[in-house]
Every structure is written in C-alpha cells, then in structure tokens.
Amino acid sequence: MQLRHCLRSTARSGWAMVVVILVIVAASAALALMLVSSTRADRTANVMRHSSAARFRAEGALAAAELELVWAIANWRPAPTGGMVDIDGVRSAYEVEATGFALTDTDATGIQSTRTRYRIEGTAFVHGSQETALAMVDAVSVPIFQFAVFYTGDLEINPGPDMTLGGRVHTNGDLYLNCGGTLTLDSNYVHAVGDLLRRRKDDPTRSEGTVNVREWVANPFDPSEPSSFFALLSKSQMAAQGVASSSGYDSAFTAGFDAGGDGDYYGPNDWLPWALGALEYWNEPDAYTGGEGTTIQTSDHGLSEAVTPGIGSLAMFEPSAGGDFELDPVSGEYVPVAPGTGSFAKGFFHDQAGLSILAQEDGTWQAFDGTGNEITDTLAASAAVSIETMYDARQGGNVSVVQVDVGALDGSSAFPANGLLYAASYGIGAGTDLAGVRLVNGTELAAPLTVVSEGAVYVQGDFNTVDKKGAAVIADAVNLLSNSWDDSKGTSGLPRASDTTFNLAFISGNHDTTVGAYNGGFENLPRFHENWSGVPCRITGSFVNAWTSRYATGGWVYGGNRYTAPDRLWSYDTSFNDVANLPPFTPLVVTGEHVVSWAPAVL
C-alpha cells in the first residue's frame, strides 16, 4: 500500500511538473510574442512619427519656396528653380517650375492683376522616411500704385479734421483707425493682414471720432453704384449701446454681444463676433445685384502678406558677388571692374535709370545716360542740375541736395528716355549728413517720370499740374514744400506755406510708432516743413510706406519750427486704374495663392 501510494504521489508530482513546465513555456512564448509585438508597435510608431516629421518639413519646404518665389518676382529677380531650407535642423529641398499658365484679370474698376502659375514640390528625409508635398501656386501681381494706401508695416490713420479716403487701403501689419472728427473710407477694399483696431497705437486708451466704411460694391468709383456706409464704432459709441469693448468694434471684439441671450447674435442690439461681423456688416447693400463681396478683411479671414521690393532697390550700389564694381578705398567711390569680378552691383533703379545723377562729397556731380555714357557736360549746359543746401528741422540742420530743375530737364536732350531718373550722393548718412534731391519747377513734365533716390526727395511747388502725366517719387523719405518755399527757414521761425498741388504717387520710408511715441501716421507720411495751418495741400496719387527710413531718421514732432498741418485734400488718382497711365517702373505687389495641394500617390 505504501508503495502504491508512493507511486501515485510520484506520478502526480511528475504531472504537476509537466504542467508547470508547460505553463512556463506558454508564458514565455506569450511574453516573447508580446515583446515582438511591442517591438513591432514601437517600430511602426517610430516610422509613423518619422513620416509625420518628414511630411511637416516637406510642407515647410513648400512654404519656403512660395515665399522665395513671391519675393523674387516683387524684386525683379528670376523665379527660383529650386533650393534647400533648414526646418527644425533638417535640410529639406524644394523645386519650382513654371506651368506656362498666365492670366490677366481686370476687375470692375479697371484694376489689373496678373496670375502666373507654378508647380512647387517639397521633399524631406527624417531617419529614412521620405515625404513629398506638392502644390500649384499662383503668383498674383498688382501694380503698387493701384492702391490708394499701401503699408508693409502697421498703418495708422489718425487725422484731426475730417478726412475721406477713396481707393484700396492695405497693410501687411495692423490697421489702427482713430480721428478727431469723421474718417470716411469710401472703398470696397480695406485689408489688414494683421488686426484692425479702433484706437490709436501710441495711446491705446484713445478710441475717438467717427469712422464710416463703405459697404461693398463692385466699382466704388462709379457714381451710379449705391453708396451706403456702416460705422466702425469706437469704444464710447459701443458703450452708448450698452456694449462693453476694449477699443470699440474691431478685431479684439471676439466674443460678440448677444443682447437677447438667444445665442444667434442677429437680434435687436446684438453684435456679431468680429470675424463674422466684418464679413456681414460690410458686405454688399441689401438688394444689390452687381456681385458679392466684403470691404473689410483681416487676419481672421485668411489674408496673406503682399510682398513689395526691399529698400535695397534704392541703393546706389549693393553688395553682389560677381558684380561689376568695386569700392575704391582711396576715393570712397565705386569704380567699374571687369564684368563679374567685382563685389558690388548697381541697385535696381540705378541700374535701370535712363538718367543717373551722382553727387560727390566735394560738391561736384556727374551724369550718365541709360547706356552708362557720361553726359555731365550736356546736362550742365541745360542748367538743370545744381548742388544746394536747405534747412530740414526734422534732421536737425542744413542738408545738401541735388537740385533738379524739371522744366530745364524737360527741354534738354538728357530727359530720361525710359522715364526713370535716379539721383544719389556719396557720403550720405543720418542727421544733417542726409543727402537729398530737390525737384523744382515741375509744373509740367515732358513725359511720364519716376524719380528715385536712396536719400530724401523734396518736391517744391506745384508738380505735374499741367497736362498731368504718370509721375512718382520713390525715396527714403518724401518731403513736400509749398509754392512759397524760398529757403529762408532756419533755426527759428516757420515760413508760411501757400496752396500747392502735387499730382504724383510716392513710396516713402517712415519709423515705427511705439506707445507714447507717434510716427505721425498716414496723415504725415509726406513730411512738411512750413506753417500750413488753414492752407490746402492737394495730393492726387498713391501713398505707399514700404520700408523704415534708413537715413531720414529724424523723429516726428508737431509744431515749433517743424511744421503745422495743412488742410489735407488728398485722393487716389483713379487714372491709375488703367495700367497705361501708371508712372514708369511702378513696382509690383505680389501675393501667393494656393490653387491646389496634394501628396504623390503611393504605388
């Protein structure tokens, strides 16, 4: 019995051992399977993560290519064909190819835009994962002088007296609207790539005056179109309706106001949140049949930056590997060398000019025609050029100017055949080292004319008022002097201005406003130097601020021996709606618009 019991016990123990072993084997297999599955999952997760990272960078390469493309077109450079960009430490490639598609659109006002289509491909590798992103992008180009007002930075419109602006108003930054009286924007295009704020930038507590913006119509220049306006209310005007706001009805009004509490924002005394309200309140008038649109758009509506030429285009010479000039260390002037062996090249406008006038630091000057031939003697015989000094209180004293008698130039053989006059001075600097150009006797032009300088330009007296032609000034700063200017201004006193008319577009530099320090705003973009109080200053043209002033660095100050403000009778020149009437060498504003994006098919 004991033996049988022992045998049975041993058998049971053996089976138990077998079971334990089987369990261990099964557990080990399961564990191994889990480890394999976990490793595969980790590998899959890593692949997916690397693929996502590569896709992100490929799309980043697309964005970089688009930016490079629009910059090149705006700056008169060939469109890029490809390149590399560093995105989060990963070098990513892009290719750009013109598709051959181009189209010129003309809207109801006559304003033209040219679309040129490109195929862009971006590729990135991240830890063995390759991703490619593709897009069709239209580079849309519009002449910059077909805008009434165009700013590349923040635009501040803060007039004291009433002011009415017609034509397109655009800023790549924020738009600040405030006034002492009533500001009327009689336009179907008021765009801010940033925010629209119903207050001052230099003093955020000031939200004043009345601002009326026209509801959208296809052609606001057509007197037969309906003309209805909707007010952009200030903080106090909103408060009068029982609505709290930080600065009025603007981009900061994000929550809306639901007076009835029913959640729809369309009841009596309701106010839509800004993003939707801007589209609703300034769309076409009721029962309008001429099309659909909205006047006001901001960053909430997906606007993209409109790229303009850089300030380097004004330069007499720019650093350029493989250029045709070198800087002579003895004379301090640029001298020609064998083509492609120099370190400098002419800036765009200098290179393209039909007439260039270059002043030396010793008070002499030289002139060159469009082919580079010196014509100093020819121009001197016409008495069209002289070197003068004038007092600029904003710069702190007397500055040197190349004075161009436009009437004398009109009658000479040196008038630029292509309509582009470039003038600049060696030794230019800030303060009283500012070297400028002064245009006098310009009531009538022999032909359309654009004057460009890397320094300041002073336009003295009525300009382009007889048989008006396309005319523009492009400079570090644009200054307007009345018919009464006689160079009598000095450290004290303020000469009295007289009624003066300027028919020209201009691109000027300015400075940034900070809290407590105003740059003068749009209403002082053209700089004044006289007592204009109660005196009309009439400007018909286009007002563009495309850069920060490099040399004309004097800050804006009102009163004293600086200036007092004129009666601003300013308007957009509607003749510019026809491209045939634009000034010579009008720069382009370029934006990129996505037509379609896709990823390549995986086979």
C-alpha positions as CSV (number, residue, x, y, z in Angstrom):
1,M,0.0,0.0,0.0
2,Q,2.8,2.4,0.9
3,L,4.5,1.6,-2.4
4,R,1.3,2.2,-4.4
5,H,0.8,5.5,-2.5
6,C,4.3,6.5,-3.2
7,L,4.0,5.7,-6.9
8,R,0.7,7.6,-7.2
9,S,2.3,10.6,-5.4
10,T,5.3,10.5,-7.6
11,A,3.1,10.3,-10.7
12,R,1.1,13.3,-9.5
13,S,4.3,15.2,-8.8
14,G,5.5,14.4,-12.3
15,W,2.4,15.6,-13.9
16,A,2.4,18.7,-11.9
17,M,6.0,19.4,-13.0
18,V,4.9,18.8,-16.6
19,V,2.0,21.3,-16.2
20,V,4.3,23.8,-14.5
21,I,6.8,23.5,-17.4
22,L,4.1,23.8,-19.9
23,V,2.7,26.9,-18.2
24,I,6.2,28.4,-18.1
25,V,6.8,27.6,-21.7
26,A,3.4,29.1,-22.7
27,A,4.0,32.2,-20.6
28,S,7.5,32.5,-22.1
29,A,6.0,32.2,-25.6
30,A,3.3,34.7,-24.8
31,L,5.9,37.1,-23.3
32,A,8.1,36.7,-26.3
33,L,5.1,37.3,-28.6
34,M,4.3,40.4,-26.5
35,L,7.9,41.6,-26.8
36,V,7.9,41.0,-30.6
37,S,4.5,42.8,-30.9
38,S,5.7,45.6,-28.7
39,T,8.9,46.0,-30.8
40,R,6.9,45.9,-34.0
41,A,4.5,48.5,-32.5
42,D,7.4,50.7,-31.5
43,R,8.9,50.3,-34.9
44,T,5.6,51.2,-36.5
45,A,5.2,54.2,-34.2
46,N,8.7,55.4,-35.0
47,V,8.1,55.0,-38.7
48,M,4.8,56.9,-38.4
49,R,6.5,59.6,-36.3
50,H,9.4,60.0,-38.7
51,S,7.0,60.0,-41.6
52,S,4.9,62.8,-40.0
53,A,8.0,64.7,-39.2
54,A,9.2,64.4,-42.8
55,R,5.7,65.4,-44.1
56,F,5.8,68.5,-41.8
57,R,9.2,69.5,-43.2
58,A,8.2,68.8,-46.8
59,E,5.2,71.2,-46.3
60,G,7.6,73.7,-44.7
61,A,9.8,73.5,-47.8
62,L,6.7,74.3,-49.9
63,A,6.0,77.4,-47.8
64,A,9.6,78.5,-48.0
65,A,9.6,78.1,-51.8
66,E,6.4,80.1,-52.1
67,L,7.9,82.9,-50.1
68,E,11.1,82.9,-52.2
69,L,9.0,82.9,-55.3
70,V,6.9,86.0,-54.5
71,W,10.0,87.8,-53.1
72,A,11.9,87.2,-56.3
73,I,9.0,88.5,-58.5
74,A,8.5,91.5,-56.4
75,N,12.2,92.4,-56.5
76,W,12.5,91.9,-60.3
77,R,14.5,88.7,-59.9
78,P,14.1,85.4,-61.9
79,A,11.8,83.0,-60.3
80,P,13.8,80.3,-58.3
81,T,14.0,76.8,-59.8
82,G,14.9,75.1,-56.5
83,G,16.8,75.3,-53.3
84,M,17.3,74.0,-49.8
85,V,15.9,75.2,-46.5
86,D,16.6,74.2,-42.9
87,I,13.5,73.3,-41.0
88,D,14.0,72.3,-37.3
89,G,17.5,71.2,-38.1
90,V,16.6,69.1,-41.2
91,R,17.7,70.2,-44.6
92,S,14.7,70.0,-47.0
93,A,14.6,70.5,-50.7
94,Y,12.2,72.3,-53.0
95,E,11.7,72.6,-56.7
96,V,9.8,75.4,-58.6
97,E,8.6,75.0,-62.1
98,A,6.5,77.5,-64.2
99,T,3.5,75.7,-65.7
100,G,3.1,78.2,-68.5
101,F,-0.3,79.3,-67.3
102,A,-0.7,83.1,-67.0
103,L,-3.8,85.2,-66.9
104,T,-4.5,88.9,-66.5
105,D,-7.7,89.7,-64.6
106,T,-9.4,93.1,-64.8
107,D,-12.0,93.9,-62.1
108,A,-14.9,96.3,-62.5
109,T,-12.8,99.3,-61.6
110,G,-10.2,98.5,-64.2
111,I,-7.5,97.4,-61.7
112,Q,-5.5,94.6,-63.2
113,S,-3.8,91.6,-61.6
114,T,-1.6,89.1,-63.3
115,R,-1.6,85.4,-62.3
116,T,1.3,83.2,-63.1
117,R,1.1,79.6,-62.0
118,Y,3.9,77.5,-60.6
119,R,4.2,73.9,-59.6
120,I,6.2,73.6,-56.3
121,E,7.5,70.3,-54.8
122,G,9.0,70.0,-51.3
123,T,10.9,66.9,-50.1
124,A,12.3,65.9,-46.7
125,F,14.0,62.9,-45.2
126,V,13.8,62.1,-41.5
127,H,15.5,58.9,-40.2
128,G,14.9,57.1,-43.5
129,S,11.4,58.3,-44.0
130,Q,10.9,60.4,-47.2
131,E,7.8,62.5,-47.7
132,T,6.9,64.8,-50.7
133,A,4.4,67.6,-50.8
134,L,3.2,69.3,-53.9
135,A,1.2,72.4,-54.7
136,M,0.1,74.6,-57.6
137,V,0.6,78.2,-56.6
138,D,-0.4,81.4,-58.4
139,A,1.9,84.4,-58.0
140,V,-0.6,87.3,-58.2
141,S,1.0,90.6,-59.1
142,V,-0.7,94.0,-58.8
143,P,0.9,97.4,-59.5
144,I,1.5,99.1,-56.2
145,F,0.2,102.4,-57.3
146,Q,-3.3,100.9,-57.9
147,F,-3.7,101.1,-54.1
148,A,-4.7,104.4,-52.6
149,V,-2.7,103.5,-49.4
150,F,-0.3,100.6,-49.0
151,Y,1.8,99.9,-46.0
152,T,4.2,97.0,-45.4
153,G,4.1,97.6,-41.6
154,D,1.4,98.9,-39.3
155,L,-0.9,101.6,-40.8
156,E,-2.2,104.3,-38.5
157,I,-4.8,106.7,-39.8
158,N,-5.5,109.4,-37.1
159,P,-6.5,112.6,-38.8
160,G,-7.6,115.5,-36.6
161,P,-10.0,117.1,-39.0
162,D,-12.5,115.2,-41.2
163,M,-10.9,113.1,-43.9
164,T,-12.2,111.0,-46.8
165,L,-10.1,108.3,-48.5
166,G,-11.2,106.5,-51.7
167,G,-9.4,103.6,-53.3
168,R,-7.8,100.4,-51.9
169,V,-6.3,100.5,-48.4
170,H,-3.9,97.7,-47.5
171,T,-1.5,96.9,-44.7
172,N,0.7,93.9,-44.1
173,G,0.5,94.7,-40.4
174,D,-2.2,96.0,-38.1
175,L,-4.6,98.8,-39.1
176,Y,-5.3,101.5,-36.4
177,L,-8.3,103.8,-37.1
178,N,-9.0,106.9,-35.0
179,C,-9.8,110.5,-35.7
180,G,-10.7,113.9,-34.2
181,G,-13.7,114.3,-36.5
182,T,-15.1,111.9,-39.1
183,L,-12.9,109.5,-41.1
184,T,-14.6,108.1,-44.2
185,L,-13.2,105.1,-46.1
186,D,-15.0,105.2,-49.5
187,S,-13.7,102.0,-50.7
188,N,-14.5,98.3,-51.4
189,Y,-11.1,97.2,-50.2
190,V,-9.9,97.8,-46.6
191,H,-7.5,94.9,-45.8
192,A,-5.2,94.3,-42.8
193,V,-3.1,91.1,-42.8
194,G,-2.9,91.7,-39.1
195,D,-5.7,93.1,-36.9
196,L,-7.9,96.1,-37.4
197,L,-8.1,98.2,-34.1
198,R,-10.4,101.1,-33.5
199,R,-7.9,103.1,-31.4
200,R,-4.5,104.7,-31.6
201,K,-1.3,102.7,-31.4
202,D,0.7,105.2,-29.5
203,D,-2.1,105.6,-26.9
204,P,-4.3,102.5,-26.6
205,T,-6.8,104.4,-24.3
206,R,-7.8,106.7,-27.2
207,S,-10.7,105.4,-29.3
208,E,-12.3,108.5,-30.7
209,G,-14.2,110.1,-33.5
210,T,-16.5,108.6,-36.2
211,V,-15.2,106.1,-38.7
212,N,-17.5,105.2,-41.6
213,V,-16.7,102.4,-44.1
214,R,-18.5,101.8,-47.3
215,E,-20.4,98.6,-47.9
216,W,-19.0,96.6,-50.7
217,V,-19.9,97.4,-54.4
218,A,-18.1,96.2,-57.5
219,N,-16.9,99.6,-58.6
220,P,-16.9,102.3,-55.8
221,F,-15.6,104.8,-58.4
222,D,-18.8,104.5,-60.4
223,P,-21.3,107.3,-59.2
224,S,-24.2,105.1,-60.3
225,E,-23.3,102.4,-57.7
226,P,-25.2,102.6,-54.4
227,S,-23.2,104.4,-51.6
228,S,-24.1,103.2,-48.2
229,F,-21.8,103.1,-45.1
230,F,-21.7,101.2,-41.9
231,A,-20.0,102.8,-38.9
232,L,-16.9,101.2,-37.2
233,L,-17.9,102.2,-33.7
234,S,-15.5,103.5,-31.1
235,K,-15.3,102.3,-27.5
236,S,-17.6,105.1,-26.3
237,Q,-20.0,104.6,-29.2
238,M,-20.3,100.9,-28.3
239,A,-20.7,101.7,-24.6
240,A,-23.6,104.1,-25.6
241,Q,-25.4,101.0,-26.9
242,G,-24.7,99.1,-23.6
243,V,-21.9,97.0,-25.1
244,A,-18.5,96.8,-23.3
245,S,-15.4,96.6,-25.5
246,S,-11.7,97.1,-25.1
247,S,-11.4,99.5,-28.1
248,G,-14.7,99.5,-30.0
249,Y,-15.9,97.2,-32.7
250,D,-12.7,95.7,-34.0
251,S,-10.5,92.6,-34.1
252,A,-10.4,92.5,-30.3
253,F,-14.2,92.1,-30.2
254,T,-14.0,88.3,-30.4
255,A,-16.9,87.3,-28.1
256,G,-19.7,89.2,-29.7
257,F,-22.7,90.6,-27.8
258,D,-26.0,88.7,-27.6
259,A,-28.5,91.1,-26.1
260,G,-31.4,88.7,-26.2
261,G,-29.4,85.8,-24.9
262,D,-30.8,83.5,-27.6
263,G,-27.3,82.6,-28.9
264,D,-27.7,83.8,-32.5
265,Y,-26.3,87.4,-32.4
266,Y,-28.8,88.5,-35.1
267,G,-31.4,90.0,-32.8
268,P,-32.0,93.7,-31.9
269,N,-28.9,95.3,-30.3
270,D,-26.9,92.1,-31.0
271,W,-23.3,92.4,-32.3
272,L,-21.6,89.5,-34.1
273,P,-18.1,88.5,-33.1
274,W,-15.6,90.4,-35.3
275,A,-14.5,87.6,-37.6
276,L,-18.1,87.0,-38.8
277,G,-19.3,90.6,-38.3
278,A,-16.7,92.1,-40.6
279,L,-18.0,89.9,-43.4
280,E,-21.6,90.6,-42.6
281,Y,-21.7,94.3,-41.8
282,W,-19.6,95.5,-44.8
283,N,-20.8,93.2,-47.5
284,E,-22.9,94.4,-50.4
285,P,-26.0,96.6,-49.7
286,D,-29.4,95.0,-49.5
287,A,-30.9,94.1,-52.9
288,Y,-27.6,94.8,-54.6
289,T,-27.3,92.8,-57.9
290,G,-23.8,93.8,-59.0
291,G,-22.0,91.0,-57.3
292,E,-20.9,89.8,-53.9
293,G,-18.0,90.8,-51.7
294,T,-17.0,92.4,-48.4
295,T,-15.0,95.6,-47.9
296,I,-13.1,94.8,-44.6
297,Q,-10.9,91.7,-44.2
298,T,-8.2,91.0,-41.6
299,S,-6.1,88.1,-40.3
300,D,-9.3,86.4,-39.2
301,H,-10.2,86.0,-42.9
302,G,-7.0,84.3,-44.0
303,L,-5.2,87.2,-45.7
304,S,-1.6,86.6,-46.7
305,E,1.3,89.1,-46.9
306,A,1.7,91.1,-50.1
307,V,5.4,91.3,-50.8
308,T,7.0,94.5,-52.1
309,P,10.5,95.5,-53.2
310,G,13.0,95.9,-50.4
311,I,14.8,99.2,-49.6
312,G,17.9,97.8,-51.2
313,S,16.4,98.6,-54.6
314,L,17.0,102.3,-53.8
315,A,20.7,101.8,-53.2
316,M,23.3,103.4,-55.5
317,F,25.3,100.2,-55.2
318,E,24.6,96.9,-53.4
319,P,27.0,94.1,-52.3
320,S,26.9,91.5,-55.0
321,A,29.2,88.6,-55.6
322,G,30.2,88.7,-59.2
323,G,29.3,92.3,-59.6
324,D,30.8,94.8,-62.0
325,F,32.1,97.4,-59.5
326,E,34.5,97.7,-56.5
327,L,34.7,100.4,-53.8
328,D,37.8,102.4,-54.2
329,P,39.3,102.7,-50.7
330,V,41.1,106.0,-51.6
331,S,38.3,107.9,-53.3
332,G,35.5,106.2,-51.5
333,E,33.6,105.8,-54.8
334,Y,32.5,102.8,-56.8
335,V,34.6,102.1,-59.9
336,P,33.9,99.7,-62.7
337,V,36.0,96.5,-63.0
338,A,35.9,93.5,-65.4
339,P,32.4,92.2,-65.6
340,G,31.6,89.6,-63.0
341,T,34.8,90.2,-61.0
342,G,33.5,92.9,-58.6
343,S,31.9,92.8,-55.2
344,F,29.2,95.4,-55.9
345,A,26.4,96.0,-58.4
346,K,24.1,98.9,-59.1
347,G,20.9,98.9,-57.2
348,F,17.8,98.1,-59.3
349,F,16.6,101.6,-60.0
350,H,20.1,102.9,-60.5
351,D,20.8,100.1,-63.0
352,Q,17.6,100.7,-64.9
353,A,17.7,104.5,-65.0
354,G,17.6,106.4,-68.2
355,L,19.4,109.2,-66.4
356,S,21.6,109.0,-63.3
357,I,23.0,111.9,-61.4
358,L,25.6,111.1,-58.8
359,A,26.9,113.8,-56.4
360,Q,30.4,113.6,-54.9
361,E,31.3,114.8,-51.4
362,D,33.3,117.7,-52.8
363,G,30.2,119.3,-54.3
364,T,30.7,118.2,-57.8
365,W,28.4,115.8,-59.8
366,Q,28.3,113.5,-62.8
367,A,25.5,112.4,-65.0
368,F,25.1,109.2,-67.1
369,D,22.6,108.1,-69.7
370,G,20.9,104.7,-69.8
371,T,23.8,103.0,-71.5
372,G,26.4,104.3,-69.0
373,N,27.8,107.1,-71.1
374,E,28.8,110.2,-69.2
375,I,26.7,113.2,-70.2
376,T,27.7,115.7,-67.4
377,D,28.6,118.5,-69.9
378,T,25.3,118.1,-71.8
379,L,23.2,118.3,-68.6
380,A,25.3,121.1,-67.2
381,A,24.7,123.2,-70.3
382,S,20.9,123.0,-69.7
383,A,21.4,124.4,-66.1
384,A,19.1,121.6,-64.9
385,V,21.3,120.5,-62.0
386,S,23.0,122.2,-59.1
387,I,24.1,121.4,-55.6
388,E,22.2,123.4,-52.9
389,T,21.7,123.3,-49.2
390,M,18.4,123.7,-47.3
391,Y,17.2,123.7,-43.7
392,D,15.5,120.5,-42.5
393,A,14.5,120.9,-38.9
394,R,13.5,117.3,-38.6
395,Q,17.0,116.3,-39.5
396,G,18.5,118.9,-37.2
397,G,20.0,121.4,-39.6
398,N,21.2,122.1,-43.1
399,V,21.3,119.2,-45.6
400,S,22.8,119.0,-49.0
401,V,20.5,118.4,-52.0
402,V,21.0,117.7,-55.7
403,Q,18.6,120.2,-57.2
404,V,16.9,119.2,-60.4
405,D,15.1,121.9,-62.4
406,V,12.5,119.7,-64.0
407,G,11.4,122.4,-66.5
408,A,15.0,122.8,-67.7
409,L,15.4,119.0,-67.9
410,D,12.2,118.8,-70.0
411,G,13.8,120.9,-72.6
412,S,17.1,119.1,-72.7
413,S,18.3,116.0,-74.6
414,A,19.1,114.4,-71.2
415,F,15.5,113.8,-70.2
416,P,15.4,110.0,-69.5
417,A,14.1,108.2,-72.5
418,N,12.6,105.4,-70.3
419,G,11.1,107.9,-67.8
420,L,13.4,106.8,-64.9
421,L,15.6,109.4,-63.2
422,Y,18.0,108.2,-60.4
423,A,19.9,110.7,-58.2
424,A,22.0,110.0,-55.1
425,S,25.0,111.3,-53.2
426,Y,28.2,109.8,-51.9
427,G,28.8,110.4,-48.1
428,I,25.1,110.1,-47.3
429,G,24.3,109.5,-43.6
430,A,21.7,110.2,-40.9
431,G,21.0,113.6,-39.3
432,T,22.5,116.5,-41.3
433,D,24.5,114.1,-43.4
434,L,21.3,113.3,-45.1
435,A,21.9,114.0,-48.8
436,G,18.7,114.6,-50.8
437,V,17.3,115.5,-54.1
438,R,15.1,118.6,-54.6
439,L,12.7,118.9,-57.6
440,V,11.8,122.4,-58.6
441,N,9.9,124.0,-61.5
442,G,8.0,120.7,-62.1
443,T,4.5,122.0,-63.0
444,E,4.7,120.3,-66.4
445,L,6.6,117.1,-67.4
446,A,7.8,116.4,-70.9
447,A,6.8,112.7,-70.4
448,P,5.8,110.3,-67.6
449,L,8.5,110.4,-65.0
450,T,9.6,108.5,-61.9
451,V,12.3,109.9,-59.7
452,V,14.2,107.6,-57.3
453,S,16.8,108.3,-54.6
454,E,18.3,106.4,-51.7
455,G,18.2,109.6,-49.8
456,A,15.3,112.1,-49.2
457,V,13.4,113.7,-52.0
458,Y,12.0,117.2,-51.6
459,V,9.3,118.3,-54.1
460,Q,9.0,122.1,-54.2
461,G,5.9,123.8,-55.6
462,D,3.1,122.7,-57.9
463,F,4.1,119.4,-59.5
464,N,2.7,117.8,-62.7
465,T,-0.3,120.1,-62.7
466,V,-0.2,121.0,-66.4
467,D,-1.2,118.2,-68.8
468,K,-0.9,115.7,-66.0
469,K,1.1,112.5,-66.7
470,G,2.0,109.4,-64.7
471,A,4.6,110.5,-62.1
472,A,6.1,109.1,-58.9
473,V,8.8,109.7,-56.3
474,I,10.4,106.7,-54.6
475,A,12.8,107.6,-51.7
476,D,14.0,107.1,-48.2
477,A,11.6,109.9,-47.3
478,V,9.3,112.2,-49.3
479,N,9.0,115.8,-48.3
480,L,6.6,118.4,-49.7
481,L,7.4,122.1,-50.0
482,S,4.8,124.7,-51.0
483,N,4.9,127.3,-53.7
484,S,6.1,129.8,-51.1
485,W,9.2,128.0,-50.1
486,D,12.3,130.3,-50.5
487,D,15.0,128.7,-48.4
488,S,14.5,131.3,-45.7
489,K,13.8,128.8,-43.0
490,G,16.4,128.5,-40.2
491,T,16.6,127.5,-36.6
492,S,13.8,129.8,-35.6
493,G,10.6,130.8,-37.2
494,L,8.3,128.9,-39.5
495,P,7.7,130.2,-43.0
496,R,4.1,130.4,-44.2
497,A,3.0,127.9,-46.9
498,S,0.7,128.6,-49.8
499,D,-1.9,126.5,-51.6
500,T,0.1,123.8,-53.6
501,T,-0.9,120.8,-55.7
502,F,1.1,117.6,-56.2
503,N,-0.1,115.1,-58.8
504,L,2.2,112.1,-58.0
505,A,2.4,108.8,-56.4
506,F,5.1,108.1,-53.9
507,I,6.8,105.4,-51.9
508,S,8.4,106.7,-48.7
509,G,10.1,105.4,-45.6
510,N,8.9,106.1,-42.0
511,H,9.5,104.9,-38.5
512,D,7.6,102.6,-36.1
513,T,5.2,104.0,-33.6
514,T,5.6,102.9,-30.0
515,V,3.4,103.6,-27.0
516,G,3.9,107.2,-26.2
517,A,5.9,107.9,-29.4
518,Y,3.9,108.6,-32.6
519,N,5.4,108.4,-36.0
520,G,3.0,110.9,-37.5
521,G,0.7,108.3,-39.1
522,F,-0.6,108.2,-42.6
523,E,-1.6,111.8,-42.5
524,N,2.1,112.8,-42.1
525,L,3.7,110.2,-44.3
526,P,4.7,113.1,-46.7
527,R,6.8,115.3,-44.5
528,F,6.1,119.0,-44.1
529,H,8.4,121.9,-43.2
530,E,6.2,125.0,-43.1
531,N,3.2,126.6,-41.4
532,W,0.4,125.1,-43.4
533,S,-2.4,125.9,-40.9
534,G,-5.6,126.6,-42.9
535,V,-3.7,126.1,-46.2
536,P,-4.7,123.4,-48.7
537,C,-2.2,120.7,-49.7
538,R,-3.7,118.9,-52.6
539,I,-2.3,115.5,-53.5
540,T,-3.7,113.2,-56.1
541,G,-1.8,109.9,-56.4
542,S,-1.0,106.9,-54.3
543,F,0.6,106.8,-50.8
544,V,2.9,103.9,-50.0
545,N,5.2,103.2,-47.0
546,A,7.3,100.2,-47.9
547,W,10.3,100.5,-45.6
548,T,11.8,102.0,-42.5
549,S,13.8,105.2,-43.3
550,R,17.5,104.4,-43.3
551,Y,18.9,108.0,-43.5
552,A,16.0,110.3,-42.9
553,T,15.9,109.3,-39.2
554,G,14.6,112.5,-37.6
555,G,11.6,111.7,-35.5
556,W,8.1,113.2,-36.0
557,V,7.3,116.3,-33.9
558,Y,4.4,118.7,-34.4
559,G,4.7,122.5,-34.1
560,G,7.7,124.6,-33.1
561,N,10.0,125.2,-36.0
562,R,9.0,121.8,-37.6
563,Y,5.6,122.3,-39.3
564,T,1.9,122.8,-38.8
565,A,-0.6,120.6,-40.7
566,P,-2.3,121.6,-43.9
567,D,-5.9,121.1,-45.0
568,R,-5.4,117.7,-46.5
569,L,-7.2,117.4,-49.8
570,W,-5.9,114.1,-50.7
571,S,-7.2,111.5,-53.1
572,Y,-6.3,108.4,-55.1
573,D,-5.6,109.0,-58.8
574,T,-8.3,107.0,-60.5
575,S,-6.4,107.3,-63.8
576,F,-4.0,104.7,-62.3
577,N,-6.8,102.1,-62.6
578,D,-5.7,102.0,-66.3
579,V,-2.1,100.5,-66.3
580,A,-1.3,102.7,-69.3
581,N,-1.4,105.7,-67.0
582,L,0.9,104.4,-64.3
583,P,4.3,106.0,-63.6
584,P,7.3,104.3,-65.3
585,F,8.8,101.4,-63.4
586,T,5.8,101.1,-61.0
587,P,6.7,98.3,-58.6
588,L,4.5,95.2,-58.1
589,V,2.8,93.9,-55.0
590,V,3.0,90.1,-55.1
591,T,1.0,87.5,-53.2
592,G,1.0,83.7,-53.4
593,E,-2.4,82.0,-53.7
594,H,-2.7,78.2,-53.4
595,V,-4.7,76.6,-56.2
596,V,-4.4,73.0,-55.0
597,S,-2.1,70.9,-52.8
598,W,-1.6,67.2,-52.8
599,A,0.8,64.3,-52.0
600,P,2.1,61.9,-54.6
601,A,0.3,58.6,-55.0
602,V,1.9,55.6,-53.2
603,L,2.2,52.6,-55.7
